[in-house]
Amino acid sequence: MRDQQACPHTMTLVVFDQQGRRTTKKVTPEDYTPKLVRIRVDGAVQVLLVPGGHFGTSDNKEITIAAVGPYLY
């Protein structure tokens, strides 16, 4: 799969609440398997996903993030 897609080495989740406070969590993807990341923020209004440290990039490849979905508890 590394041959086919460019992927980030790390991802930083930045979650903002209603008062503008932010909570940050750094994640390291492992072996291209889905990963559930738990981050609790009361009153979350915005989430930024910041990829970092990429591998497999080139002029004809973009960074691939397969899916991001909210799970609300």
mmCIF file of the N, C-alpha and C atoms, coordinates in Angstrom:
data_MODEL
# 
_entry.id   MODEL 
# 
loop_
_atom_site.group_PDB 
_atom_site.id 
_atom_site.type_symbol 
_atom_site.label_atom_id 
_atom_site.label_alt_id 
_atom_site.label_comp_id 
_atom_site.label_asym_id 
_atom_site.label_entity_id 
_atom_site.label_seq_id 
_atom_site.pdbx_PDB_ins_code 
_atom_site.Cartn_x 
_atom_site.Cartn_y 
_atom_site.Cartn_z 
_atom_site.occupancy 
_atom_site.B_iso_or_equiv 
_atom_site.pdbx_formal_charge 
_atom_site.auth_seq_id 
_atom_site.auth_comp_id 
_atom_site.auth_asym_id 
_atom_site.auth_atom_id 
_atom_site.pdbx_PDB_model_num 
ATOM 1   N N  . MET A 1 1  ? 0.817   -1.193 0.000  1.00 0.00 ? 1  MET A N  1 
ATOM 2   C CA . MET A 1 1  ? 0.000   0.000  0.000  1.00 0.00 ? 1  MET A CA 1 
ATOM 3   C C  . MET A 1 1  ? 0.865   1.262  0.000  1.00 0.00 ? 1  MET A C  1 
ATOM 4   N N  . ARG A 1 2  ? 2.033   1.209  0.626  1.00 0.00 ? 2  ARG A N  1 
ATOM 5   C CA . ARG A 1 2  ? 2.908   2.376  0.619  1.00 0.00 ? 2  ARG A CA 1 
ATOM 6   C C  . ARG A 1 2  ? 3.292   2.782  -0.791 1.00 0.00 ? 2  ARG A C  1 
ATOM 7   N N  . ASP A 1 3  ? 3.344   1.820  -1.709 1.00 0.00 ? 3  ASP A N  1 
ATOM 8   C CA . ASP A 1 3  ? 3.703   2.127  -3.091 1.00 0.00 ? 3  ASP A CA 1 
ATOM 9   C C  . ASP A 1 3  ? 2.620   2.939  -3.779 1.00 0.00 ? 3  ASP A C  1 
ATOM 10  N N  . GLN A 1 4  ? 1.375   2.798  -3.345 1.00 0.00 ? 4  GLN A N  1 
ATOM 11  C CA . GLN A 1 4  ? 0.244   3.382  -4.055 1.00 0.00 ? 4  GLN A CA 1 
ATOM 12  C C  . GLN A 1 4  ? -0.167  4.758  -3.543 1.00 0.00 ? 4  GLN A C  1 
ATOM 13  N N  . GLN A 1 5  ? 0.020   5.031  -2.264 1.00 0.00 ? 5  GLN A N  1 
ATOM 14  C CA . GLN A 1 5  ? -0.500  6.258  -1.685 1.00 0.00 ? 5  GLN A CA 1 
ATOM 15  C C  . GLN A 1 5  ? 0.559   6.962  -0.856 1.00 0.00 ? 5  GLN A C  1 
ATOM 16  N N  . ALA A 1 6  ? 0.449   8.270  -0.815 1.00 0.00 ? 6  ALA A N  1 
ATOM 17  C CA . ALA A 1 6  ? 1.273   9.052  0.093  1.00 0.00 ? 6  ALA A CA 1 
ATOM 18  C C  . ALA A 1 6  ? 0.501   9.178  1.404  1.00 0.00 ? 6  ALA A C  1 
ATOM 19  N N  . CYS A 1 7  ? 1.177   8.966  2.518  1.00 0.00 ? 7  CYS A N  1 
ATOM 20  C CA . CYS A 1 7  ? 0.510   8.964  3.825  1.00 0.00 ? 7  CYS A CA 1 
ATOM 21  C C  . CYS A 1 7  ? 1.309   9.777  4.831  1.00 0.00 ? 7  CYS A C  1 
ATOM 22  N N  . PRO A 1 8  ? 0.629   10.310 5.845  1.00 0.00 ? 8  PRO A N  1 
ATOM 23  C CA . PRO A 1 8  ? 1.344   11.054 6.873  1.00 0.00 ? 8  PRO A CA 1 
ATOM 24  C C  . PRO A 1 8  ? 1.974   10.129 7.906  1.00 0.00 ? 8  PRO A C  1 
ATOM 25  N N  . HIS A 1 9  ? 3.127   10.536 8.434  1.00 0.00 ? 9  HIS A N  1 
ATOM 26  C CA . HIS A 1 9  ? 3.746   9.799  9.545  1.00 0.00 ? 9  HIS A CA 1 
ATOM 27  C C  . HIS A 1 9  ? 2.997   10.078 10.836 1.00 0.00 ? 9  HIS A C  1 
ATOM 28  N N  . THR A 1 10 ? 2.533   11.317 10.987 1.00 0.00 ? 10 THR A N  1 
ATOM 29  C CA . THR A 1 10 ? 1.794   11.705 12.187 1.00 0.00 ? 10 THR A CA 1 
ATOM 30  C C  . THR A 1 10 ? 0.563   12.512 11.798 1.00 0.00 ? 10 THR A C  1 
ATOM 31  N N  . MET A 1 11 ? -0.384  12.579 12.721 1.00 0.00 ? 11 MET A N  1 
ATOM 32  C CA . MET A 1 11 ? -1.569  13.417 12.552 1.00 0.00 ? 11 MET A CA 1 
ATOM 33  C C  . MET A 1 11 ? -1.776  14.126 13.873 1.00 0.00 ? 11 MET A C  1 
ATOM 34  N N  . THR A 1 12 ? -2.086  15.390 13.822 1.00 0.00 ? 12 THR A N  1 
ATOM 35  C CA . THR A 1 12 ? -2.415  16.128 15.032 1.00 0.00 ? 12 THR A CA 1 
ATOM 36  C C  . THR A 1 12 ? -3.877  16.529 14.966 1.00 0.00 ? 12 THR A C  1 
ATOM 37  N N  . LEU A 1 13 ? -4.641  16.150 15.980 1.00 0.00 ? 13 LEU A N  1 
ATOM 38  C CA . LEU A 1 13 ? -6.048  16.542 16.098 1.00 0.00 ? 13 LEU A CA 1 
ATOM 39  C C  . LEU A 1 13 ? -6.100  17.770 16.988 1.00 0.00 ? 13 LEU A C  1 
ATOM 40  N N  . VAL A 1 14 ? -6.762  18.800 16.500 1.00 0.00 ? 14 VAL A N  1 
ATOM 41  C CA . VAL A 1 14 ? -6.948  20.016 17.286 1.00 0.00 ? 14 VAL A CA 1 
ATOM 42  C C  . VAL A 1 14 ? -8.448  20.246 17.378 1.00 0.00 ? 14 VAL A C  1 
ATOM 43  N N  . VAL A 1 15 ? -8.990  20.224 18.609 1.00 0.00 ? 15 VAL A N  1 
ATOM 44  C CA . VAL A 1 15 ? -10.425 20.374 18.816 1.00 0.00 ? 15 VAL A CA 1 
ATOM 45  C C  . VAL A 1 15 ? -10.673 21.672 19.572 1.00 0.00 ? 15 VAL A C  1 
ATOM 46  N N  . PHE A 1 16 ? -11.577 22.505 19.034 1.00 0.00 ? 16 PHE A N  1 
ATOM 47  C CA . PHE A 1 16 ? -11.927 23.776 19.670 1.00 0.00 ? 16 PHE A CA 1 
ATOM 48  C C  . PHE A 1 16 ? -13.302 23.659 20.304 1.00 0.00 ? 16 PHE A C  1 
ATOM 49  N N  . ASP A 1 17 ? -13.439 24.240 21.500 1.00 0.00 ? 17 ASP A N  1 
ATOM 50  C CA . ASP A 1 17 ? -14.750 24.241 22.146 1.00 0.00 ? 17 ASP A CA 1 
ATOM 51  C C  . ASP A 1 17 ? -15.452 25.584 21.919 1.00 0.00 ? 17 ASP A C  1 
ATOM 52  N N  . GLN A 1 18 ? -16.619 25.741 22.511 1.00 0.00 ? 18 GLN A N  1 
ATOM 53  C CA . GLN A 1 18 ? -17.433 26.941 22.301 1.00 0.00 ? 18 GLN A CA 1 
ATOM 54  C C  . GLN A 1 18 ? -16.763 28.213 22.806 1.00 0.00 ? 18 GLN A C  1 
ATOM 55  N N  . GLN A 1 19 ? -15.878 28.104 23.772 1.00 0.00 ? 19 GLN A N  1 
ATOM 56  C CA . GLN A 1 19 ? -15.174 29.275 24.302 1.00 0.00 ? 19 GLN A CA 1 
ATOM 57  C C  . GLN A 1 19 ? -13.856 29.556 23.565 1.00 0.00 ? 19 GLN A C  1 
ATOM 58  N N  . GLY A 1 20 ? -13.561 28.772 22.539 1.00 0.00 ? 20 GLY A N  1 
ATOM 59  C CA . GLY A 1 20 ? -12.340 28.985 21.774 1.00 0.00 ? 20 GLY A CA 1 
ATOM 60  C C  . GLY A 1 20 ? -11.120 28.269 22.342 1.00 0.00 ? 20 GLY A C  1 
ATOM 61  N N  . ARG A 1 21 ? -11.299 27.514 23.436 1.00 0.00 ? 21 ARG A N  1 
ATOM 62  C CA . ARG A 1 21 ? -10.175 26.739 23.990 1.00 0.00 ? 21 ARG A CA 1 
ATOM 63  C C  . ARG A 1 21 ? -9.896  25.560 23.068 1.00 0.00 ? 21 ARG A C  1 
ATOM 64  N N  . ARG A 1 22 ? -8.637  25.167 23.025 1.00 0.00 ? 22 ARG A N  1 
ATOM 65  C CA . ARG A 1 22 ? -8.298  24.040 22.152 1.00 0.00 ? 22 ARG A CA 1 
ATOM 66  C C  . ARG A 1 22 ? -7.671  22.911 22.943 1.00 0.00 ? 22 ARG A C  1 
ATOM 67  N N  . THR A 1 23 ? -7.949  21.707 22.459 1.00 0.00 ? 23 THR A N  1 
ATOM 68  C CA . THR A 1 23 ? -7.354  20.490 22.992 1.00 0.00 ? 23 THR A CA 1 
ATOM 69  C C  . THR A 1 23 ? -6.634  19.833 21.832 1.00 0.00 ? 23 THR A C  1 
ATOM 70  N N  . THR A 1 24 ? -5.391  19.419 22.048 1.00 0.00 ? 24 THR A N  1 
ATOM 71  C CA . THR A 1 24 ? -4.576  18.856 20.974 1.00 0.00 ? 24 THR A CA 1 
ATOM 72  C C  . THR A 1 24 ? -4.134  17.440 21.340 1.00 0.00 ? 24 THR A C  1 
ATOM 73  N N  . LYS A 1 25 ? -4.157  16.563 20.339 1.00 0.00 ? 25 LYS A N  1 
ATOM 74  C CA . LYS A 1 25 ? -3.680  15.190 20.534 1.00 0.00 ? 25 LYS A CA 1 
ATOM 75  C C  . LYS A 1 25 ? -2.928  14.765 19.283 1.00 0.00 ? 25 LYS A C  1 
ATOM 76  N N  . LYS A 1 26 ? -1.705  14.250 19.461 1.00 0.00 ? 26 LYS A N  1 
ATOM 77  C CA . LYS A 1 26 ? -0.888  13.768 18.343 1.00 0.00 ? 26 LYS A CA 1 
ATOM 78  C C  . LYS A 1 26 ? -1.073  12.265 18.203 1.00 0.00 ? 26 LYS A C  1 
ATOM 79  N N  . VAL A 1 27 ? -1.269  11.813 16.981 1.00 0.00 ? 27 VAL A N  1 
ATOM 80  C CA . VAL A 1 27 ? -1.526  10.408 16.690 1.00 0.00 ? 27 VAL A CA 1 
ATOM 81  C C  . VAL A 1 27 ? -0.513  9.928  15.655 1.00 0.00 ? 27 VAL A C  1 
ATOM 82  N N  . THR A 1 28 ? -0.029  8.705  15.836 1.00 0.00 ? 28 THR A N  1 
ATOM 83  C CA . THR A 1 28 ? 0.862   8.095  14.855 1.00 0.00 ? 28 THR A CA 1 
ATOM 84  C C  . THR A 1 28 ? 0.136   6.917  14.218 1.00 0.00 ? 28 THR A C  1 
ATOM 85  N N  . PRO A 1 29 ? -0.241  7.031  12.940 1.00 0.00 ? 29 PRO A N  1 
ATOM 86  C CA . PRO A 1 29 ? -0.908  5.909  12.268 1.00 0.00 ? 29 PRO A CA 1 
ATOM 87  C C  . PRO A 1 29 ? 0.010   4.693  12.223 1.00 0.00 ? 29 PRO A C  1 
ATOM 88  N N  . GLU A 1 30 ? -0.574  3.518  12.402 1.00 0.00 ? 30 GLU A N  1 
ATOM 89  C CA . GLU A 1 30 ? 0.207   2.286  12.427 1.00 0.00 ? 30 GLU A CA 1 
ATOM 90  C C  . GLU A 1 30 ? -0.306  1.299  11.379 1.00 0.00 ? 30 GLU A C  1 
ATOM 91  N N  . ASP A 1 31 ? 0.545   0.880  10.497 1.00 0.00 ? 31 ASP A N  1 
ATOM 92  C CA . ASP A 1 31 ? 0.261   -0.198 9.550  1.00 0.00 ? 31 ASP A CA 1 
ATOM 93  C C  . ASP A 1 31 ? -1.023  -0.029 8.758  1.00 0.00 ? 31 ASP A C  1 
ATOM 94  N N  . TYR A 1 32 ? -1.421  1.179  8.510  1.00 0.00 ? 32 TYR A N  1 
ATOM 95  C CA . TYR A 1 32 ? -2.588  1.452  7.658  1.00 0.00 ? 32 TYR A CA 1 
ATOM 96  C C  . TYR A 1 32 ? -3.875  0.808  8.155  1.00 0.00 ? 32 TYR A C  1 
ATOM 97  N N  . THR A 1 33 ? -3.955  0.501  9.422  1.00 0.00 ? 33 THR A N  1 
ATOM 98  C CA . THR A 1 33 ? -5.179  -0.080 9.949  1.00 0.00 ? 33 THR A CA 1 
ATOM 99  C C  . THR A 1 33 ? -6.020  1.019  10.580 1.00 0.00 ? 33 THR A C  1 
ATOM 100 N N  . PRO A 1 34 ? -7.339  0.874  10.538 1.00 0.00 ? 34 PRO A N  1 
ATOM 101 C CA . PRO A 1 34 ? -8.194  1.892  11.168 1.00 0.00 ? 34 PRO A CA 1 
ATOM 102 C C  . PRO A 1 34 ? -7.863  2.029  12.647 1.00 0.00 ? 34 PRO A C  1 
ATOM 103 N N  . LYS A 1 35 ? -7.955  3.230  13.132 1.00 0.00 ? 35 LYS A N  1 
ATOM 104 C CA . LYS A 1 35 ? -7.602  3.486  14.523 1.00 0.00 ? 35 LYS A CA 1 
ATOM 105 C C  . LYS A 1 35 ? -8.642  4.418  15.133 1.00 0.00 ? 35 LYS A C  1 
ATOM 106 N N  . LEU A 1 36 ? -9.153  4.030  16.275 1.00 0.00 ? 36 LEU A N  1 
ATOM 107 C CA . LEU A 1 36 ? -10.080 4.869  17.012 1.00 0.00 ? 36 LEU A CA 1 
ATOM 108 C C  . LEU A 1 36 ? -9.260  5.726  17.977 1.00 0.00 ? 36 LEU A C  1 
ATOM 109 N N  . VAL A 1 37 ? -9.428  7.022  17.872 1.00 0.00 ? 37 VAL A N  1 
ATOM 110 C CA . VAL A 1 37 ? -8.717  7.954  18.737 1.00 0.00 ? 37 VAL A CA 1 
ATOM 111 C C  . VAL A 1 37 ? -9.749  8.644  19.617 1.00 0.00 ? 37 VAL A C  1 
ATOM 112 N N  . ARG A 1 38 ? -9.572  8.519  20.903 1.00 0.00 ? 38 ARG A N  1 
ATOM 113 C CA . ARG A 1 38 ? -10.519 9.131  21.836 1.00 0.00 ? 38 ARG A CA 1 
ATOM 114 C C  . ARG A 1 38 ? -9.961  10.469 22.319 1.00 0.00 ? 38 ARG A C  1 
ATOM 115 N N  . ILE A 1 39 ? -10.769 11.494 22.154 1.00 0.00 ? 39 ILE A N  1 
ATOM 116 C CA . ILE A 1 39 ? -10.427 12.813 22.666 1.00 0.00 ? 39 ILE A CA 1 
ATOM 117 C C  . ILE A 1 39 ? -11.746 13.445 23.107 1.00 0.00 ? 39 ILE A C  1 
ATOM 118 N N  . ARG A 1 40 ? -11.838 13.778 24.373 1.00 0.00 ? 40 ARG A N  1 
ATOM 119 C CA . ARG A 1 40 ? -13.097 14.290 24.911 1.00 0.00 ? 40 ARG A CA 1 
ATOM 120 C C  . ARG A 1 40 ? -13.000 15.804 25.096 1.00 0.00 ? 40 ARG A C  1 
ATOM 121 N N  . VAL A 1 41 ? -13.949 16.502 24.475 1.00 0.00 ? 41 VAL A N  1 
ATOM 122 C CA . VAL A 1 41 ? -14.035 17.947 24.603 1.00 0.00 ? 41 VAL A CA 1 
ATOM 123 C C  . VAL A 1 41 ? -15.515 18.297 24.700 1.00 0.00 ? 41 VAL A C  1 
ATOM 124 N N  . ASP A 1 42 ? -15.927 18.843 25.830 1.00 0.00 ? 42 ASP A N  1 
ATOM 125 C CA . ASP A 1 42 ? -17.317 19.270 25.984 1.00 0.00 ? 42 ASP A CA 1 
ATOM 126 C C  . ASP A 1 42 ? -17.570 20.501 25.127 1.00 0.00 ? 42 ASP A C  1 
ATOM 127 N N  . GLY A 1 43 ? -18.666 20.490 24.389 1.00 0.00 ? 43 GLY A N  1 
ATOM 128 C CA . GLY A 1 43 ? -19.024 21.637 23.562 1.00 0.00 ? 43 GLY A CA 1 
ATOM 129 C C  . GLY A 1 43 ? -18.115 21.851 22.374 1.00 0.00 ? 43 GLY A C  1 
ATOM 130 N N  . ALA A 1 44 ? -17.588 20.769 21.801 1.00 0.00 ? 44 ALA A N  1 
ATOM 131 C CA . ALA A 1 44 ? -16.696 20.889 20.637 1.00 0.00 ? 44 ALA A CA 1 
ATOM 132 C C  . ALA A 1 44 ? -17.447 21.503 19.457 1.00 0.00 ? 44 ALA A C  1 
ATOM 133 N N  . VAL A 1 45 ? -16.814 22.461 18.786 1.00 0.00 ? 45 VAL A N  1 
ATOM 134 C CA . VAL A 1 45 ? -17.436 23.110 17.639 1.00 0.00 ? 45 VAL A CA 1 
ATOM 135 C C  . VAL A 1 45 ? -16.608 23.004 16.362 1.00 0.00 ? 45 VAL A C  1 
ATOM 136 N N  . GLN A 1 46 ? -15.323 22.663 16.497 1.00 0.00 ? 46 GLN A N  1 
ATOM 137 C CA . GLN A 1 46 ? -14.465 22.572 15.310 1.00 0.00 ? 46 GLN A CA 1 
ATOM 138 C C  . GLN A 1 46 ? -13.348 21.575 15.563 1.00 0.00 ? 46 GLN A C  1 
ATOM 139 N N  . VAL A 1 47 ? -13.033 20.795 14.521 1.00 0.00 ? 47 VAL A N  1 
ATOM 140 C CA . VAL A 1 47 ? -11.922 19.841 14.600 1.00 0.00 ? 47 VAL A CA 1 
ATOM 141 C C  . VAL A 1 47 ? -11.017 20.063 13.396 1.00 0.00 ? 47 VAL A C  1 
ATOM 142 N N  . LEU A 1 48 ? -9.735  20.214 13.648 1.00 0.00 ? 48 LEU A N  1 
ATOM 143 C CA . LEU A 1 48 ? -8.743  20.306 12.587 1.00 0.00 ? 48 LEU A CA 1 
ATOM 144 C C  . LEU A 1 48 ? -7.907  19.038 12.614 1.00 0.00 ? 48 LEU A C  1 
ATOM 145 N N  . LEU A 1 49 ? -7.643  18.498 11.459 1.00 0.00 ? 49 LEU A N  1 
ATOM 146 C CA . LEU A 1 49 ? -6.791  17.325 11.322 1.00 0.00 ? 49 LEU A CA 1 
ATOM 147 C C  . LEU A 1 49 ? -5.566  17.772 10.532 1.00 0.00 ? 49 LEU A C  1 
ATOM 148 N N  . VAL A 1 50 ? -4.404  17.769 11.188 1.00 0.00 ? 50 VAL A N  1 
ATOM 149 C CA . VAL A 1 50 ? -3.184  18.306 10.591 1.00 0.00 ? 50 VAL A CA 1 
ATOM 150 C C  . VAL A 1 50 ? -2.204  17.165 10.333 1.00 0.00 ? 50 VAL A C  1 
ATOM 151 N N  . PRO A 1 51 ? -2.014  16.769 9.057  1.00 0.00 ? 51 PRO A N  1 
ATOM 152 C CA . PRO A 1 51 ? -1.043  15.722 8.755  1.00 0.00 ? 51 PRO A CA 1 
ATOM 153 C C  . PRO A 1 51 ? 0.376   16.270 8.853  1.00 0.00 ? 51 PRO A C  1 
ATOM 154 N N  . GLY A 1 52 ? 1.321   15.387 9.233  1.00 0.00 ? 52 GLY A N  1 
ATOM 155 C CA . GLY A 1 52 ? 2.710   15.830 9.341  1.00 0.00 ? 52 GLY A CA 1 
ATOM 156 C C  . GLY A 1 52 ? 3.671   14.704 9.017  1.00 0.00 ? 52 GLY A C  1 
ATOM 157 N N  . GLY A 1 53 ? 4.858   15.063 8.581  1.00 0.00 ? 53 GLY A N  1 
ATOM 158 C CA . GLY A 1 53 ? 5.900   14.092 8.296  1.00 0.00 ? 53 GLY A CA 1 
ATOM 159 C C  . GLY A 1 53 ? 5.476   13.042 7.294  1.00 0.00 ? 53 GLY A C  1 
ATOM 160 N N  . HIS A 1 54 ? 5.317   13.407 6.059  1.00 0.00 ? 54 HIS A N  1 
ATOM 161 C CA . HIS A 1 54 ? 4.751   12.521 5.040  1.00 0.00 ? 54 HIS A CA 1 
ATOM 162 C C  . HIS A 1 54 ? 5.779   11.585 4.424  1.00 0.00 ? 54 HIS A C  1 
ATOM 163 N N  . PHE A 1 55 ? 5.300   10.438 3.929  1.00 0.00 ? 55 PHE A N  1 
ATOM 164 C CA . PHE A 1 55 ? 6.155   9.580  3.118  1.00 0.00 ? 55 PHE A CA 1 
ATOM 165 C C  . PHE A 1 55 ? 5.384   9.183  1.867  1.00 0.00 ? 55 PHE A C  1 
ATOM 166 N N  . GLY A 1 56 ? 6.107   8.937  0.810  1.00 0.00 ? 56 GLY A N  1 
ATOM 167 C CA . GLY A 1 56 ? 5.501   8.516  -0.446 1.00 0.00 ? 56 GLY A CA 1 
ATOM 168 C C  . GLY A 1 56 ? 4.975   9.644  -1.309 1.00 0.00 ? 56 GLY A C  1 
ATOM 169 N N  . THR A 1 57 ? 5.288   10.894 -0.975 1.00 0.00 ? 57 THR A N  1 
ATOM 170 C CA . THR A 1 57 ? 4.792   12.009 -1.781 1.00 0.00 ? 57 THR A CA 1 
ATOM 171 C C  . THR A 1 57 ? 5.644   12.197 -3.028 1.00 0.00 ? 57 THR A C  1 
ATOM 172 N N  . SER A 1 58 ? 5.020   12.710 -4.066 1.00 0.00 ? 58 SER A N  1 
ATOM 173 C CA . SER A 1 58 ? 5.706   13.062 -5.299 1.00 0.00 ? 58 SER A CA 1 
ATOM 174 C C  . SER A 1 58 ? 4.807   14.041 -6.049 1.00 0.00 ? 58 SER A C  1 
ATOM 175 N N  . ASP A 1 59 ? 5.248   14.464 -7.219 1.00 0.00 ? 59 ASP A N  1 
ATOM 176 C CA . ASP A 1 59 ? 4.458   15.428 -7.996 1.00 0.00 ? 59 ASP A CA 1 
ATOM 177 C C  . ASP A 1 59 ? 3.086   14.888 -8.381 1.00 0.00 ? 59 ASP A C  1 
ATOM 178 N N  . ASN A 1 60 ? 2.968   13.566 -8.533 1.00 0.00 ? 60 ASN A N  1 
ATOM 179 C CA . ASN A 1 60 ? 1.694   12.998 -8.969 1.00 0.00 ? 60 ASN A CA 1 
ATOM 180 C C  . ASN A 1 60 ? 0.948   12.256 -7.854 1.00 0.00 ? 60 ASN A C  1 
ATOM 181 N N  . LYS A 1 61 ? 1.368   12.431 -6.610 1.00 0.00 ? 61 LYS A N  1 
ATOM 182 C CA . LYS A 1 61 ? 0.688   11.783 -5.476 1.00 0.00 ? 61 LYS A CA 1 
ATOM 183 C C  . LYS A 1 61 ? 0.322   12.818 -4.428 1.00 0.00 ? 61 LYS A C  1 
ATOM 184 N N  . GLU A 1 62 ? -0.879  12.708 -3.923 1.00 0.00 ? 62 GLU A N  1 
ATOM 185 C CA . GLU A 1 62 ? -1.308  13.553 -2.815 1.00 0.00 ? 62 GLU A CA 1 
ATOM 186 C C  . GLU A 1 62 ? -1.406  12.694 -1.566 1.00 0.00 ? 62 GLU A C  1 
ATOM 187 N N  . ILE A 1 63 ? -1.400  13.339 -0.420 1.00 0.00 ? 63 ILE A N  1 
ATOM 188 C CA . ILE A 1 63 ? -1.527  12.620 0.846  1.00 0.00 ? 63 ILE A CA 1 
ATOM 189 C C  . ILE A 1 63 ? -2.942  12.061 0.951  1.00 0.00 ? 63 ILE A C  1 
ATOM 190 N N  . THR A 1 64 ? -3.047  10.811 1.367  1.00 0.00 ? 64 THR A N  1 
ATOM 191 C CA . THR A 1 64 ? -4.328  10.143 1.468  1.00 0.00 ? 64 THR A CA 1 
ATOM 192 C C  . THR A 1 64 ? -4.708  9.909  2.919  1.00 0.00 ? 64 THR A C  1 
ATOM 193 N N  . ILE A 1 65 ? -5.914  10.339 3.256  1.00 0.00 ? 65 ILE A N  1 
ATOM 194 C CA . ILE A 1 65 ? -6.517  10.022 4.548  1.00 0.00 ? 65 ILE A CA 1 
ATOM 195 C C  . ILE A 1 65 ? -7.843  9.358  4.189  1.00 0.00 ? 65 ILE A C  1 
ATOM 196 N N  . ALA A 1 66 ? -7.951  8.081  4.482  1.00 0.00 ? 66 ALA A N  1 
ATOM 197 C CA . ALA A 1 66 ? -9.080  7.287  4.005  1.00 0.00 ? 66 ALA A CA 1 
ATOM 198 C C  . ALA A 1 66 ? -10.415 7.778  4.534  1.00 0.00 ? 66 ALA A C  1 
ATOM 199 N N  . ALA A 1 67 ? -10.533 7.960  5.827  1.00 0.00 ? 67 ALA A N  1 
ATOM 200 C CA . ALA A 1 67 ? -11.827 8.364  6.392  1.00 0.00 ? 67 ALA A CA 1 
ATOM 201 C C  . ALA A 1 67 ? -11.646 8.962  7.767  1.00 0.00 ? 67 ALA A C  1 
ATOM 202 N N  . VAL A 1 68 ? -12.473 9.931  8.049  1.00 0.00 ? 68 VAL A N  1 
ATOM 203 C CA . VAL A 1 68 ? -12.530 10.512 9.376  1.00 0.00 ? 68 VAL A CA 1 
ATOM 204 C C  . VAL A 1 68 ? -14.002 10.618 9.725  1.00 0.00 ? 68 VAL A C  1 
ATOM 205 N N  . GLY A 1 69 ? -14.364 10.071 10.849 1.00 0.00 ? 69 GLY A N  1 
ATOM 206 C CA . GLY A 1 69 ? -15.775 10.121 11.224 1.00 0.00 ? 69 GLY A CA 1 
ATOM 207 C C  . GLY A 1 69 ? -15.950 10.381 12.696 1.00 0.00 ? 69 GLY A C  1 
ATOM 208 N N  . PRO A 1 70 ? -16.965 11.139 13.053 1.00 0.00 ? 70 PRO A N  1 
ATOM 209 C CA . PRO A 1 70 ? -17.209 11.403 14.465 1.00 0.00 ? 70 PRO A CA 1 
ATOM 210 C C  . PRO A 1 70 ? -17.967 10.257 15.126 1.00 0.00 ? 70 PRO A C  1 
ATOM 211 N N  . TYR A 1 71 ? -17.600 9.973  16.312 1.00 0.00 ? 71 TYR A N  1 
ATOM 212 C CA . TYR A 1 71 ? -18.339 9.017  17.139 1.00 0.00 ? 71 TYR A CA 1 
ATOM 213 C C  . TYR A 1 71 ? -18.695 9.776  18.404 1.00 0.00 ? 71 TYR A C  1 
ATOM 214 N N  . LEU A 1 72 ? -19.939 10.080 18.551 1.00 0.00 ? 72 LEU A N  1 
ATOM 215 C CA . LEU A 1 72 ? -20.386 10.877 19.690 1.00 0.00 ? 72 LEU A CA 1 
ATOM 216 C C  . LEU A 1 72 ? -20.934 9.965  20.760 1.00 0.00 ? 72 LEU A C  1 
ATOM 217 N N  . TYR A 1 73 ? -20.498 10.146 21.965 1.00 0.00 ? 73 TYR A N  1 
ATOM 218 C CA . TYR A 1 73 ? -20.970 9.331  23.080 1.00 0.00 ? 73 TYR A CA 1 
ATOM 219 C C  . TYR A 1 73 ? -21.785 10.177 24.017 1.00 0.00 ? 73 TYR A C  1 
# 
